[in-house]
Amino acid sequence: MNWLFFCRRISTINRYLRDKGYDVDKMWADIDDVIIKTLISAHSVLKHNYRTCFPNHVKGSACFEILGFDVLLDRKLRPQVLEVGRNYNNYSLVALKLYILLYICCLALFSRFFLNLRKD
């Protein structure tokens, strides 16, 4: 099966879930909540890493870091943070392709769930 079959726009998923009677706004608020809580719990580590790289920088910000959050939703659309990724630009091309392949395989495993959502 073509891996593009599993790619969906967020708007398409939102519309599908709304059509099934789910509260999509609450889902996104819950996702925001777990991401904020994760950032709060990691703040001291992120701050330490920043100060290690820029020990004399005290005013403003010298850089930023992009974090990627992998979130899994259960049947009731409760989010669980699976992984927080950082520094993806350090991966070699082969490692990046393997990561994408693993991600596609995970999507294939969970596609049945998304295609057959039922309210509990």
Buried (B, 14 or more C-beta within 10 A) or exposed (E): EEEEEBEEEEEEBBEBBEEEEBEBEEBBEBBEEBBEEBEEEBEEEEEEEBEEEEEEEEEEEEEEEEBEBEBEBEEEBEBEBEEBEEEEEEEEEEEEEEEEEEEBEBBEEEBEEBEEBEEE
